[in-house]
C-alpha cells in the first residue's frame, strides 16, 4: 500500500510517500516514509533488521 501527501515542516511542504513493505513470506511488515525527489538517481537501502 502506498499513500502520497505533503508534510508541512515549518512551511516547507515536503512531498512524502508512505509505503508498507512486507517480506516475501508475509511474516513481517514495516511502514516507512520516503521523501519524493525527482532528481534522485539510486537505490533505497533498508537495514537488514528492518
mmCIF entry with sequence, helices, sheets and N, C-alpha, C, O atoms, coordinates in Angstrom:
data_MODEL
# 
_entry.id   MODEL 
# 
_entity.id                         1 
_entity.type                       polymer 
_entity.pdbx_number_of_molecules   1 
# 
_entity_poly.entity_id                      1 
_entity_poly.type                           'polypeptide(L)' 
_entity_poly.nstd_linkage                   no 
_entity_poly.nstd_monomer                   no 
_entity_poly.pdbx_seq_one_letter_code       
;(UNK)(UNK)(UNK)(UNK)(UNK)(UNK)(UNK)(UNK)(UNK)(UNK)(UNK)(UNK)(UNK)(UNK)(UNK)(UNK)
(UNK)(UNK)(UNK)(UNK)(UNK)(UNK)(UNK)(UNK)(UNK)(UNK)(UNK)(UNK)(UNK)(UNK)(UNK)(UNK)
(UNK)(UNK)(UNK)(UNK)(UNK)(UNK)(UNK)(UNK)(UNK)(UNK)(UNK)(UNK)(UNK)(UNK)(UNK)(UNK)
(UNK)(UNK)
;
_entity_poly.pdbx_seq_one_letter_code_can   XXXXXXXXXXXXXXXXXXXXXXXXXXXXXXXXXXXXXXXXXXXXXXXXXX 
_entity_poly.pdbx_strand_id                 A 
# 
loop_
_entity_poly_seq.entity_id 
_entity_poly_seq.num 
_entity_poly_seq.mon_id 
_entity_poly_seq.hetero 
1 1  UNK n 
1 2  UNK n 
1 3  UNK n 
1 4  UNK n 
1 5  UNK n 
1 6  UNK n 
1 7  UNK n 
1 8  UNK n 
1 9  UNK n 
1 10 UNK n 
1 11 UNK n 
1 12 UNK n 
1 13 UNK n 
1 14 UNK n 
1 15 UNK n 
1 16 UNK n 
1 17 UNK n 
1 18 UNK n 
1 19 UNK n 
1 20 UNK n 
1 21 UNK n 
1 22 UNK n 
1 23 UNK n 
1 24 UNK n 
1 25 UNK n 
1 26 UNK n 
1 27 UNK n 
1 28 UNK n 
1 29 UNK n 
1 30 UNK n 
1 31 UNK n 
1 32 UNK n 
1 33 UNK n 
1 34 UNK n 
1 35 UNK n 
1 36 UNK n 
1 37 UNK n 
1 38 UNK n 
1 39 UNK n 
1 40 UNK n 
1 41 UNK n 
1 42 UNK n 
1 43 UNK n 
1 44 UNK n 
1 45 UNK n 
1 46 UNK n 
1 47 UNK n 
1 48 UNK n 
1 49 UNK n 
1 50 UNK n 
# 
_struct_asym.id          A 
_struct_asym.entity_id   1 
# 
_struct_sheet.id               AA1 
_struct_sheet.type             ? 
_struct_sheet.number_strands   3 
_struct_sheet.details          ? 
# 
loop_
_struct_sheet_order.sheet_id 
_struct_sheet_order.range_id_1 
_struct_sheet_order.range_id_2 
_struct_sheet_order.offset 
_struct_sheet_order.sense 
AA1 1 2 ? anti-parallel 
AA1 2 3 ? anti-parallel 
# 
loop_
_struct_sheet_range.sheet_id 
_struct_sheet_range.id 
_struct_sheet_range.beg_label_comp_id 
_struct_sheet_range.beg_label_asym_id 
_struct_sheet_range.beg_label_seq_id 
_struct_sheet_range.pdbx_beg_PDB_ins_code 
_struct_sheet_range.end_label_comp_id 
_struct_sheet_range.end_label_asym_id 
_struct_sheet_range.end_label_seq_id 
_struct_sheet_range.pdbx_end_PDB_ins_code 
_struct_sheet_range.beg_auth_comp_id 
_struct_sheet_range.beg_auth_asym_id 
_struct_sheet_range.beg_auth_seq_id 
_struct_sheet_range.end_auth_comp_id 
_struct_sheet_range.end_auth_asym_id 
_struct_sheet_range.end_auth_seq_id 
AA1 1 UNK A 2  ? UNK A 9  ? UNK A 2  UNK A 9  
AA1 2 UNK A 12 ? UNK A 22 ? UNK A 12 UNK A 22 
AA1 3 UNK A 29 ? UNK A 35 ? UNK A 29 UNK A 35 
# 
loop_
_atom_site.group_PDB 
_atom_site.id 
_atom_site.type_symbol 
_atom_site.label_atom_id 
_atom_site.label_alt_id 
_atom_site.label_comp_id 
_atom_site.label_asym_id 
_atom_site.label_entity_id 
_atom_site.label_seq_id 
_atom_site.pdbx_PDB_ins_code 
_atom_site.Cartn_x 
_atom_site.Cartn_y 
_atom_site.Cartn_z 
_atom_site.occupancy 
_atom_site.B_iso_or_equiv 
_atom_site.pdbx_formal_charge 
_atom_site.auth_seq_id 
_atom_site.auth_comp_id 
_atom_site.auth_asym_id 
_atom_site.auth_atom_id 
_atom_site.pdbx_PDB_model_num 
ATOM 1   N N  . UNK A 1 1  ? 0.833  -1.164  0.000   1.00 0.00 ? 1  UNK A N  1 
ATOM 2   C CA . UNK A 1 1  ? 0.000  0.000   0.000   1.00 0.00 ? 1  UNK A CA 1 
ATOM 3   C C  . UNK A 1 1  ? 0.887  1.238   0.000   1.00 0.00 ? 1  UNK A C  1 
ATOM 4   O O  . UNK A 1 1  ? 1.883  1.297   0.721   1.00 0.00 ? 1  UNK A O  1 
ATOM 5   N N  . UNK A 1 2  ? 0.520  2.231   -0.814  1.00 0.00 ? 2  UNK A N  1 
ATOM 6   C CA . UNK A 1 2  ? 1.281  3.468   -0.865  1.00 0.00 ? 2  UNK A CA 1 
ATOM 7   C C  . UNK A 1 2  ? 0.327  4.650   -0.815  1.00 0.00 ? 2  UNK A C  1 
ATOM 8   O O  . UNK A 1 2  ? -0.736 4.636   -1.436  1.00 0.00 ? 2  UNK A O  1 
ATOM 9   N N  . UNK A 1 3  ? 0.722  5.674   -0.066  1.00 0.00 ? 3  UNK A N  1 
ATOM 10  C CA . UNK A 1 3  ? -0.044 6.911   0.054   1.00 0.00 ? 3  UNK A CA 1 
ATOM 11  C C  . UNK A 1 3  ? 0.916  8.066   -0.164  1.00 0.00 ? 3  UNK A C  1 
ATOM 12  O O  . UNK A 1 3  ? 2.024  8.055   0.372   1.00 0.00 ? 3  UNK A O  1 
ATOM 13  N N  . UNK A 1 4  ? 0.513  9.058   -0.939  1.00 0.00 ? 4  UNK A N  1 
ATOM 14  C CA . UNK A 1 4  ? 1.341  10.250  -1.121  1.00 0.00 ? 4  UNK A CA 1 
ATOM 15  C C  . UNK A 1 4  ? 0.640  11.449  -0.496  1.00 0.00 ? 4  UNK A C  1 
ATOM 16  O O  . UNK A 1 4  ? -0.586 11.554  -0.529  1.00 0.00 ? 4  UNK A O  1 
ATOM 17  N N  . UNK A 1 5  ? 1.435  12.350  0.074   1.00 0.00 ? 5  UNK A N  1 
ATOM 18  C CA . UNK A 1 5  ? 0.888  13.548  0.701   1.00 0.00 ? 5  UNK A CA 1 
ATOM 19  C C  . UNK A 1 5  ? 2.001  14.561  0.897   1.00 0.00 ? 5  UNK A C  1 
ATOM 20  O O  . UNK A 1 5  ? 3.170  14.258  0.658   1.00 0.00 ? 5  UNK A O  1 
ATOM 21  N N  . UNK A 1 6  ? 1.646  15.759  1.329   1.00 0.00 ? 6  UNK A N  1 
ATOM 22  C CA . UNK A 1 6  ? 2.610  16.800  1.660   1.00 0.00 ? 6  UNK A CA 1 
ATOM 23  C C  . UNK A 1 6  ? 2.643  16.966  3.166   1.00 0.00 ? 6  UNK A C  1 
ATOM 24  O O  . UNK A 1 6  ? 1.601  16.955  3.822   1.00 0.00 ? 6  UNK A O  1 
ATOM 25  N N  . UNK A 1 7  ? 3.848  17.122  3.718   1.00 0.00 ? 7  UNK A N  1 
ATOM 26  C CA . UNK A 1 7  ? 4.001  17.370  5.147   1.00 0.00 ? 7  UNK A CA 1 
ATOM 27  C C  . UNK A 1 7  ? 4.584  18.765  5.325   1.00 0.00 ? 7  UNK A C  1 
ATOM 28  O O  . UNK A 1 7  ? 5.536  19.133  4.637   1.00 0.00 ? 7  UNK A O  1 
ATOM 29  N N  . UNK A 1 8  ? 4.027  19.532  6.230   1.00 0.00 ? 8  UNK A N  1 
ATOM 30  C CA . UNK A 1 8  ? 4.457  20.897  6.470   1.00 0.00 ? 8  UNK A CA 1 
ATOM 31  C C  . UNK A 1 8  ? 5.490  20.913  7.587   1.00 0.00 ? 8  UNK A C  1 
ATOM 32  O O  . UNK A 1 8  ? 5.133  20.807  8.760   1.00 0.00 ? 8  UNK A O  1 
ATOM 33  N N  . UNK A 1 9  ? 6.756  21.042  7.241   1.00 0.00 ? 9  UNK A N  1 
ATOM 34  C CA . UNK A 1 9  ? 7.819  21.233  8.228   1.00 0.00 ? 9  UNK A CA 1 
ATOM 35  C C  . UNK A 1 9  ? 8.228  22.693  8.180   1.00 0.00 ? 9  UNK A C  1 
ATOM 36  O O  . UNK A 1 9  ? 9.079  23.081  7.379   1.00 0.00 ? 9  UNK A O  1 
ATOM 37  N N  . UNK A 1 10 ? 7.621  23.505  9.041   1.00 0.00 ? 10 UNK A N  1 
ATOM 38  C CA . UNK A 1 10 ? 7.898  24.940  9.109   1.00 0.00 ? 10 UNK A CA 1 
ATOM 39  C C  . UNK A 1 10 ? 7.642  25.616  7.763   1.00 0.00 ? 10 UNK A C  1 
ATOM 40  O O  . UNK A 1 10 ? 8.502  26.337  7.255   1.00 0.00 ? 10 UNK A O  1 
ATOM 41  N N  . UNK A 1 11 ? 6.476  25.387  7.193   1.00 0.00 ? 11 UNK A N  1 
ATOM 42  C CA . UNK A 1 11 ? 6.019  25.978  5.930   1.00 0.00 ? 11 UNK A CA 1 
ATOM 43  C C  . UNK A 1 11 ? 6.875  25.561  4.732   1.00 0.00 ? 11 UNK A C  1 
ATOM 44  O O  . UNK A 1 11 ? 6.847  26.233  3.701   1.00 0.00 ? 11 UNK A O  1 
ATOM 45  N N  . UNK A 1 12 ? 7.614  24.495  4.842   1.00 0.00 ? 12 UNK A N  1 
ATOM 46  C CA . UNK A 1 12 ? 8.350  23.926  3.719   1.00 0.00 ? 12 UNK A CA 1 
ATOM 47  C C  . UNK A 1 12 ? 7.650  22.611  3.383   1.00 0.00 ? 12 UNK A C  1 
ATOM 48  O O  . UNK A 1 12 ? 7.927  21.583  4.000   1.00 0.00 ? 12 UNK A O  1 
ATOM 49  N N  . UNK A 1 13 ? 6.759  22.643  2.422   1.00 0.00 ? 13 UNK A N  1 
ATOM 50  C CA . UNK A 1 13 ? 5.932  21.474  2.114   1.00 0.00 ? 13 UNK A CA 1 
ATOM 51  C C  . UNK A 1 13 ? 6.753  20.409  1.405   1.00 0.00 ? 13 UNK A C  1 
ATOM 52  O O  . UNK A 1 13 ? 7.186  20.593  0.267   1.00 0.00 ? 13 UNK A O  1 
ATOM 53  N N  . UNK A 1 14 ? 6.958  19.305  2.086   1.00 0.00 ? 14 UNK A N  1 
ATOM 54  C CA . UNK A 1 14 ? 7.787  18.206  1.593   1.00 0.00 ? 14 UNK A CA 1 
ATOM 55  C C  . UNK A 1 14 ? 6.873  17.118  1.029   1.00 0.00 ? 14 UNK A C  1 
ATOM 56  O O  . UNK A 1 14 ? 5.985  16.632  1.729   1.00 0.00 ? 14 UNK A O  1 
ATOM 57  N N  . UNK A 1 15 ? 7.090  16.726  -0.255  1.00 0.00 ? 15 UNK A N  1 
ATOM 58  C CA . UNK A 1 15 ? 6.275  15.623  -0.794  1.00 0.00 ? 15 UNK A CA 1 
ATOM 59  C C  . UNK A 1 15 ? 6.763  14.286  -0.222  1.00 0.00 ? 15 UNK A C  1 
ATOM 60  O O  . UNK A 1 15 ? 7.948  13.960  -0.293  1.00 0.00 ? 15 UNK A O  1 
ATOM 61  N N  . UNK A 1 16 ? 5.835  13.530  0.340   1.00 0.00 ? 16 UNK A N  1 
ATOM 62  C CA . UNK A 1 16 ? 6.154  12.274  1.038   1.00 0.00 ? 16 UNK A CA 1 
ATOM 63  C C  . UNK A 1 16 ? 5.362  11.141  0.403   1.00 0.00 ? 16 UNK A C  1 
ATOM 64  O O  . UNK A 1 16 ? 4.226  11.318  -0.035  1.00 0.00 ? 16 UNK A O  1 
ATOM 65  N N  . UNK A 1 17 ? 5.992  9.976   0.367   1.00 0.00 ? 17 UNK A N  1 
ATOM 66  C CA . UNK A 1 17 ? 5.261  8.758   0.025   1.00 0.00 ? 17 UNK A CA 1 
ATOM 67  C C  . UNK A 1 17 ? 5.403  7.803   1.200   1.00 0.00 ? 17 UNK A C  1 
ATOM 68  O O  . UNK A 1 17 ? 6.510  7.534   1.665   1.00 0.00 ? 17 UNK A O  1 
ATOM 69  N N  . UNK A 1 18 ? 4.281  7.297   1.671   1.00 0.00 ? 18 UNK A N  1 
ATOM 70  C CA . UNK A 1 18 ? 4.281  6.330   2.771   1.00 0.00 ? 18 UNK A CA 1 
ATOM 71  C C  . UNK A 1 18 ? 4.013  4.963   2.168   1.00 0.00 ? 18 UNK A C  1 
ATOM 72  O O  . UNK A 1 18 ? 3.023  4.771   1.462   1.00 0.00 ? 18 UNK A O  1 
ATOM 73  N N  . UNK A 1 19 ? 4.895  4.015   2.446   1.00 0.00 ? 19 UNK A N  1 
ATOM 74  C CA . UNK A 1 19 ? 4.777  2.679   1.868   1.00 0.00 ? 19 UNK A CA 1 
ATOM 75  C C  . UNK A 1 19 ? 4.814  1.624   2.966   1.00 0.00 ? 19 UNK A C  1 
ATOM 76  O O  . UNK A 1 19 ? 5.512  1.784   3.968   1.00 0.00 ? 19 UNK A O  1 
ATOM 77  N N  . UNK A 1 20 ? 4.068  0.557   2.775   1.00 0.00 ? 20 UNK A N  1 
ATOM 78  C CA . UNK A 1 20 ? 4.128  -0.600  3.658   1.00 0.00 ? 20 UNK A CA 1 
ATOM 79  C C  . UNK A 1 20 ? 4.930  -1.675  2.939   1.00 0.00 ? 20 UNK A C  1 
ATOM 80  O O  . UNK A 1 20 ? 4.544  -2.151  1.871   1.00 0.00 ? 20 UNK A O  1 
ATOM 81  N N  . UNK A 1 21 ? 6.052  -2.046  3.545   1.00 0.00 ? 21 UNK A N  1 
ATOM 82  C CA . UNK A 1 21 ? 6.919  -3.058  2.957   1.00 0.00 ? 21 UNK A CA 1 
ATOM 83  C C  . UNK A 1 21 ? 6.728  -4.373  3.697   1.00 0.00 ? 21 UNK A C  1 
ATOM 84  O O  . UNK A 1 21 ? 6.673  -4.398  4.926   1.00 0.00 ? 21 UNK A O  1 
ATOM 85  N N  . UNK A 1 22 ? 6.628  -5.467  2.947   1.00 0.00 ? 22 UNK A N  1 
ATOM 86  C CA . UNK A 1 22 ? 6.444  -6.787  3.539   1.00 0.00 ? 22 UNK A CA 1 
ATOM 87  C C  . UNK A 1 22 ? 7.514  -7.730  3.021   1.00 0.00 ? 22 UNK A C  1 
ATOM 88  O O  . UNK A 1 22 ? 7.968  -7.613  1.882   1.00 0.00 ? 22 UNK A O  1 
ATOM 89  N N  . UNK A 1 23 ? 7.914  -8.677  3.880   1.00 0.00 ? 23 UNK A N  1 
ATOM 90  C CA . UNK A 1 23 ? 8.864  -9.678  3.398   1.00 0.00 ? 23 UNK A CA 1 
ATOM 91  C C  . UNK A 1 23 ? 8.128  -10.659 2.493   1.00 0.00 ? 23 UNK A C  1 
ATOM 92  O O  . UNK A 1 23 ? 6.901  -10.730 2.546   1.00 0.00 ? 23 UNK A O  1 
ATOM 93  N N  . UNK A 1 24 ? 8.840  -11.417 1.664   1.00 0.00 ? 24 UNK A N  1 
ATOM 94  C CA . UNK A 1 24 ? 8.174  -12.309 0.695   1.00 0.00 ? 24 UNK A CA 1 
ATOM 95  C C  . UNK A 1 24 ? 7.236  -13.334 1.322   1.00 0.00 ? 24 UNK A C  1 
ATOM 96  O O  . UNK A 1 24 ? 6.264  -13.742 0.686   1.00 0.00 ? 24 UNK A O  1 
ATOM 97  N N  . UNK A 1 25 ? 7.500  -13.755 2.541   1.00 0.00 ? 25 UNK A N  1 
ATOM 98  C CA . UNK A 1 25 ? 6.643  -14.754 3.181   1.00 0.00 ? 25 UNK A CA 1 
ATOM 99  C C  . UNK A 1 25 ? 5.479  -14.128 3.931   1.00 0.00 ? 25 UNK A C  1 
ATOM 100 O O  . UNK A 1 25 ? 4.576  -14.837 4.376   1.00 0.00 ? 25 UNK A O  1 
ATOM 101 N N  . UNK A 1 26 ? 5.488  -12.807 4.076   1.00 0.00 ? 26 UNK A N  1 
ATOM 102 C CA . UNK A 1 26 ? 4.387  -12.112 4.731   1.00 0.00 ? 26 UNK A CA 1 
ATOM 103 C C  . UNK A 1 26 ? 4.408  -12.160 6.244   1.00 0.00 ? 26 UNK A C  1 
ATOM 104 O O  . UNK A 1 26 ? 3.413  -11.808 6.879   1.00 0.00 ? 26 UNK A O  1 
ATOM 105 N N  . UNK A 1 27 ? 5.519  -12.589 6.847   1.00 0.00 ? 27 UNK A N  1 
ATOM 106 C CA . UNK A 1 27 ? 5.603  -12.680 8.301   1.00 0.00 ? 27 UNK A CA 1 
ATOM 107 C C  . UNK A 1 27 ? 5.830  -11.337 8.971   1.00 0.00 ? 27 UNK A C  1 
ATOM 108 O O  . UNK A 1 27 ? 5.433  -11.143 10.120  1.00 0.00 ? 27 UNK A O  1 
ATOM 109 N N  . UNK A 1 28 ? 6.462  -10.411 8.272   1.00 0.00 ? 28 UNK A N  1 
ATOM 110 C CA . UNK A 1 28 ? 6.843  -9.144  8.876   1.00 0.00 ? 28 UNK A CA 1 
ATOM 111 C C  . UNK A 1 28 ? 6.554  -8.013  7.906   1.00 0.00 ? 28 UNK A C  1 
ATOM 112 O O  . UNK A 1 28 ? 6.727  -8.166  6.697   1.00 0.00 ? 28 UNK A O  1 
ATOM 113 N N  . UNK A 1 29 ? 6.111  -6.872  8.435   1.00 0.00 ? 29 UNK A N  1 
ATOM 114 C CA . UNK A 1 29 ? 5.896  -5.696  7.598   1.00 0.00 ? 29 UNK A CA 1 
ATOM 115 C C  . UNK A 1 29 ? 6.313  -4.461  8.375   1.00 0.00 ? 29 UNK A C  1 
ATOM 116 O O  . UNK A 1 29 ? 6.369  -4.472  9.605   1.00 0.00 ? 29 UNK A O  1 
ATOM 117 N N  . UNK A 1 30 ? 6.606  -3.395  7.639   1.00 0.00 ? 30 UNK A N  1 
ATOM 118 C CA . UNK A 1 30 ? 7.011  -2.139  8.261   1.00 0.00 ? 30 UNK A CA 1 
ATOM 119 C C  . UNK A 1 30 ? 6.499  -0.997  7.392   1.00 0.00 ? 30 UNK A C  1 
ATOM 120 O O  . UNK A 1 30 ? 6.522  -1.078  6.164   1.00 0.00 ? 30 UNK A O  1 
ATOM 121 N N  . UNK A 1 31 ? 6.038  0.070   8.045   1.00 0.00 ? 31 UNK A N  1 
ATOM 122 C CA . UNK A 1 31 ? 5.625  1.265   7.315   1.00 0.00 ? 31 UNK A CA 1 
ATOM 123 C C  . UNK A 1 31 ? 6.781  2.246   7.335   1.00 0.00 ? 31 UNK A C  1 
ATOM 124 O O  . UNK A 1 31 ? 7.379  2.491   8.382   1.00 0.00 ? 31 UNK A O  1 
ATOM 125 N N  . UNK A 1 32 ? 7.097  2.810   6.168   1.00 0.00 ? 32 UNK A N  1 
ATOM 126 C CA . UNK A 1 32 ? 8.190  3.762   6.056   1.00 0.00 ? 32 UNK A CA 1 
ATOM 127 C C  . UNK A 1 32 ? 7.736  4.964   5.259   1.00 0.00 ? 32 UNK A C  1 
ATOM 128 O O  . UNK A 1 32 ? 6.846  4.858   4.415   1.00 0.00 ? 32 UNK A O  1 
ATOM 129 N N  . UNK A 1 33 ? 8.345  6.110   5.526   1.00 0.00 ? 33 UNK A N  1 
ATOM 130 C CA . UNK A 1 33 ? 8.074  7.329   4.769   1.00 0.00 ? 33 UNK A CA 1 
ATOM 131 C C  . UNK A 1 33 ? 9.318  7.689   3.968   1.00 0.00 ? 33 UNK A C  1 
ATOM 132 O O  . UNK A 1 33 ? 10.436 7.659   4.482   1.00 0.00 ? 33 UNK A O  1 
ATOM 133 N N  . UNK A 1 34 ? 9.105  8.028   2.707   1.00 0.00 ? 34 UNK A N  1 
ATOM 134 C CA . UNK A 1 34 ? 10.196 8.428   1.826   1.00 0.00 ? 34 UNK A CA 1 
ATOM 135 C C  . UNK A 1 34 ? 9.881  9.804   1.258   1.00 0.00 ? 34 UNK A C  1 
ATOM 136 O O  . UNK A 1 34 ? 8.737  10.088  0.903   1.00 0.00 ? 34 UNK A O  1 
ATOM 137 N N  . UNK A 1 35 ? 10.893 10.655  1.172   1.00 0.00 ? 35 UNK A N  1 
ATOM 138 C CA . UNK A 1 35 ? 10.727 11.958  0.537   1.00 0.00 ? 35 UNK A CA 1 
ATOM 139 C C  . UNK A 1 35 ? 10.835 11.763  -0.968  1.00 0.00 ? 35 UNK A C  1 
ATOM 140 O O  . UNK A 1 35 ? 11.746 11.088  -1.449  1.00 0.00 ? 35 UNK A O  1 
ATOM 141 N N  . UNK A 1 36 ? 9.908  12.354  -1.707  1.00 0.00 ? 36 UNK A N  1 
ATOM 142 C CA . UNK A 1 36 ? 9.921  12.246  -3.166  1.00 0.00 ? 36 UNK A CA 1 
ATOM 143 C C  . UNK A 1 36 ? 10.914 13.263  -3.712  1.00 0.00 ? 36 UNK A C  1 
ATOM 144 O O  . UNK A 1 36 ? 10.763 14.464  -3.489  1.00 0.00 ? 36 UNK A O  1 
ATOM 145 N N  . UNK A 1 37 ? 11.920 12.789  -4.420  1.00 0.00 ? 37 UNK A N  1 
ATOM 146 C CA . UNK A 1 37 ? 12.948 13.636  -5.020  1.00 0.00 ? 37 UNK A CA 1 
ATOM 147 C C  . UNK A 1 37 ? 13.059 13.253  -6.491  1.00 0.00 ? 37 UNK A C  1 
ATOM 148 O O  . UNK A 1 37 ? 13.599 12.195  -6.817  1.00 0.00 ? 37 UNK A O  1 
ATOM 149 N N  . UNK A 1 38 ? 12.554 14.102  -7.379  1.00 0.00 ? 38 UNK A N  1 
ATOM 150 C CA . UNK A 1 38 ? 12.521 13.759  -8.802  1.00 0.00 ? 38 UNK A CA 1 
ATOM 151 C C  . UNK A 1 38 ? 13.908 13.714  -9.432  1.00 0.00 ? 38 UNK A C  1 
ATOM 152 O O  . UNK A 1 38 ? 14.064 13.160  -10.520 1.00 0.00 ? 38 UNK A O  1 
ATOM 153 N N  . UNK A 1 39 ? 14.918 14.282  -8.779  1.00 0.00 ? 39 UNK A N  1 
ATOM 154 C CA . UNK A 1 39 ? 16.273 14.249  -9.320  1.00 0.00 ? 39 UNK A CA 1 
ATOM 155 C C  . UNK A 1 39 ? 17.121 13.122  -8.770  1.00 0.00 ? 39 UNK A C  1 
ATOM 156 O O  . UNK A 1 39 ? 18.294 13.004  -9.125  1.00 0.00 ? 39 UNK A O  1 
ATOM 157 N N  . UNK A 1 40 ? 16.550 12.287  -7.909  1.00 0.00 ? 40 UNK A N  1 
ATOM 158 C CA . UNK A 1 40 ? 17.310 11.207  -7.267  1.00 0.00 ? 40 UNK A CA 1 
ATOM 159 C C  . UNK A 1 40 ? 17.615 10.101  -8.268  1.00 0.00 ? 40 UNK A C  1 
ATOM 160 O O  . UNK A 1 40 ? 16.748 9.671   -9.029  1.00 0.00 ? 40 UNK A O  1 
ATOM 161 N N  . UNK A 1 41 ? 18.862 9.652   -8.252  1.00 0.00 ? 41 UNK A N  1 
ATOM 162 C CA . UNK A 1 41 ? 19.266 8.519   -9.083  1.00 0.00 ? 41 UNK A CA 1 
ATOM 163 C C  . UNK A 1 41 ? 20.000 7.535   -8.186  1.00 0.00 ? 41 UNK A C  1 
ATOM 164 O O  . UNK A 1 41 ? 21.138 7.786   -7.790  1.00 0.00 ? 41 UNK A O  1 
ATOM 165 N N  . UNK A 1 42 ? 19.369 6.439   -7.868  1.00 0.00 ? 42 UNK A N  1 
ATOM 166 C CA . UNK A 1 42 ? 19.999 5.466   -6.990  1.00 0.00 ? 42 UNK A CA 1 
ATOM 167 C C  . UNK A 1 42 ? 18.972 4.534   -6.389  1.00 0.00 ? 42 UNK A C  1 
ATOM 168 O O  . UNK A 1 42 ? 17.816 4.505   -6.813  1.00 0.00 ? 42 UNK A O  1 
ATOM 169 N N  . UNK A 1 43 ? 19.395 3.782   -5.412  1.00 0.00 ? 43 UNK A N  1 
ATOM 170 C CA . UNK A 1 43 ? 18.523 2.822   -4.762  1.00 0.00 ? 43 UNK A CA 1 
ATOM 171 C C  . UNK A 1 43 ? 18.163 3.254   -3.359  1.00 0.00 ? 43 UNK A C  1 
ATOM 172 O O  . UNK A 1 43 ? 18.677 4.247   -2.844  1.00 0.00 ? 43 UNK A O  1 
ATOM 173 N N  . UNK A 1 44 ? 17.286 2.505   -2.757  1.00 0.00 ? 44 UNK A N  1 
ATOM 174 C CA . UNK A 1 44 ? 16.884 2.740   -1.374  1.00 0.00 ? 44 UNK A CA 1 
ATOM 175 C C  . UNK A 1 44 ? 17.411 1.566   -0.558  1.00 0.00 ? 44 UNK A C  1 
ATOM 176 O O  . UNK A 1 44 ? 17.085 0.412   -0.836  1.00 0.00 ? 44 UNK A O  1 
ATOM 177 N N  . UNK A 1 45 ? 18.221 1.862   0.441   1.00 0.00 ? 45 UNK A N  1 
ATOM 178 C CA . UNK A 1 45 ? 18.774 0.814   1.292   1.00 0.00 ? 45 UNK A CA 1 
ATOM 179 C C  . UNK A 1 45 ? 17.968 0.724   2.574   1.00 0.00 ? 45 UNK A C  1 
ATOM 180 O O  . UNK A 1 45 ? 17.759 1.722   3.264   1.00 0.00 ? 45 UNK A O  1 
ATOM 181 N N  . UNK A 1 46 ? 17.525 -0.466  2.879   1.00 0.00 ? 46 UNK A N  1 
ATOM 182 C CA . UNK A 1 46 ? 16.736 -0.712  4.085   1.00 0.00 ? 46 UNK A CA 1 
ATOM 183 C C  . UNK A 1 46 ? 17.568 -1.639  4.970   1.00 0.00 ? 46 UNK A C  1 
ATOM 184 O O  . UNK A 1 46 ? 18.032 -2.680  4.504   1.00 0.00 ? 46 UNK A O  1 
ATOM 185 N N  . UNK A 1 47 ? 17.762 -1.278  6.236   1.00 0.00 ? 47 UNK A N  1 
ATOM 186 C CA . UNK A 1 47 ? 18.570 -2.123  7.132   1.00 0.00 ? 47 UNK A CA 1 
ATOM 187 C C  . UNK A 1 47 ? 18.055 -3.554  7.190   1.00 0.00 ? 47 UNK A C  1 
ATOM 188 O O  . UNK A 1 47 ? 16.845 -3.776  7.147   1.00 0.00 ? 47 UNK A O  1 
ATOM 189 N N  . UNK A 1 48 ? 18.945 -4.516  7.285   1.00 0.00 ? 48 UNK A N  1 
ATOM 190 C CA . UNK A 1 48 ? 18.586 -5.933  7.303   1.00 0.00 ? 48 UNK A CA 1 
ATOM 191 C C  . UNK A 1 48 ? 17.631 -6.250  8.445   1.00 0.00 ? 48 UNK A C  1 
ATOM 192 O O  . UNK A 1 48 ? 16.696 -7.026  8.254   1.00 0.00 ? 48 UNK A O  1 
ATOM 193 N N  . UNK A 1 49 ? 17.838 -5.672  9.627   1.00 0.00 ? 49 UNK A N  1 
ATOM 194 C CA . UNK A 1 49 ? 16.981 -5.966  10.786  1.00 0.00 ? 49 UNK A CA 1 
ATOM 195 C C  . UNK A 1 49 ? 15.546 -5.476  10.554  1.00 0.00 ? 49 UNK A C  1 
ATOM 196 O O  . UNK A 1 49 ? 14.615 -5.979  11.182  1.00 0.00 ? 49 UNK A O  1 
ATOM 197 N N  . UNK A 1 50 ? 15.361 -4.495  9.654   1.00 0.00 ? 50 UNK A N  1 
ATOM 198 C CA . UNK A 1 50 ? 14.030 -3.993  9.352   1.00 0.00 ? 50 UNK A CA 1 
ATOM 199 C C  . UNK A 1 50 ? 13.290 -4.992  8.504   1.00 0.00 ? 50 UNK A C  1 
ATOM 200 O O  . UNK A 1 50 ? 12.139 -4.758  8.136   1.00 0.00 ? 50 UNK A O  1 
# 
